[in-house]
Amino acid sequence: MGIRSSAGRVVGLVWVLVLVAGGALAAAPAPTFPPDVPRIDRPLPFDPQKFTFAIVGDKTSGGEENWPVFDRAVDEINRLRPDFAIMIGDMIQGLNDEQDVVDAQWAEFNRHASRIEVPLLFVPGNHDISSAAAYDDWRRRLGRTYYSFNYKGCHFIVLDTEEARRSGDTPGLTAAQIEWARRDAAAMAKPRHVFVFMHKPLFIYDGDPGKEWAAIESELAAKPLTVFAGHLHNLTRHERGGHRYFVLGPTGAQLKPNSDKALGAFHHYTLVTVEGSEARVAFIEPGSVHPEDVATAEAKADRAVADAGLGGMKLRIHDDGLRVADVRPGSPAALLGLKAGDVITAVSGQSTAGLTVEKFAAIVKKLERSQAVLAVRAADGTRRDIRLDMPAAVPPR
């Protein structure tokens, strides 16, 4: 699946959801718990329009070795299941107008990003659009460079801080984009909240960039507003006119980490929860959200077997013992001659029928190796004994 088709389907899906959300909602009683339920009493959320979205930070401008950070963020976003996600720009390294190089960079990005399971929208960054040729490539490959949409009563505006490159000028907003954004902001009818996304944080710059943003900001000042940008690879929260402005850190781009989170130098992605007119913002470091199978009974059983000196073998409970489900080649269990399909029926004369894997491992661990003997029935019904003090049990160095 190419990026272009993915992006087209994302926009279509968002607009379909807008139409569905715009339909009449049946009145429902406020949720409550039954009487006398032990609890700390707080109101339950009662907003049928409540939703979440994720923001992925810069991936490039250095950090070529950090795809695992980006991939982990994508995995975690898939687990958290926000309604959609937006990437704040710098998807590719860019800065190169050779088409085969650009194609390869977008193909690399798509291999990683296409694993996401929610709609992913794009904000153009200075590495994505670094020249007039790159602007044209974006238009051919992805479509619009700036746009807006509505979702569950909120309004989203995506700006292109690189648009002026299309005519060879220095980066910035064009007069046409500023006028479009001002009209777009003025036309919205009492949104619950307005979210603005841009790659470069125009709101911290003096000169023309600051003036370009100020022209748009004046149309938004009286509305519930939160603004997100990237580019600087460092997290900072600003306040302007009673509104929050976030410069987001990277999700895999170059970074010199610092353990002091107040300095903003850490990889993260952002989760925004919208309830009523409020938007709650949280920053999540990749590696902090674990899958449901992070700690399974099977994994703990495998660890117990390994700790007993029989590593590389997966045991599962069987009718009359413990079945060898898998053996890793070259492992201690394989060197003893254990094979998938074997059933361990006894250990040093004690039946393994009814034993858990952990109990079996505890017995083996307590035995002297010279006394530990496994009674094994192979898949073909033949039987053999395996002594755990066999030389083959010691892996070669």
BELUR-V376362 format. One record per helix or strand of 3 or more residues. SS is the DSSP state (H for helix, E for strand). FROM is the first residue (numbers start at 1). LEN is the number of residues. If there is no record, write none. Layout:
# BELUR-V376362
ss=SS from=FROM len=LEN
ss=SS from=FROM len=LEN
This chain:
# BELUR-V376362
ss=H from=3 len=19
ss=E from=51 len=6
ss=H from=64 len=17
ss=E from=84 len=4
ss=H from=99 len=15
ss=E from=119 len=4
ss=H from=132 len=10
ss=E from=147 len=5
ss=E from=154 len=5
ss=H from=163 len=5
ss=H from=175 len=13
ss=E from=194 len=4
ss=H from=202 len=3
ss=H from=207 len=14
ss=E from=225 len=5
ss=E from=236 len=5
ss=E from=243 len=5
ss=H from=261 len=3
ss=E from=269 len=7
ss=E from=278 len=7
ss=H from=297 len=14
ss=E from=313 len=6
ss=E from=321 len=7
ss=H from=332 len=4
ss=E from=343 len=5
ss=H from=357 len=10
ss=H from=369 len=3
ss=E from=373 len=5
ss=E from=383 len=5
ss=H from=391 len=3
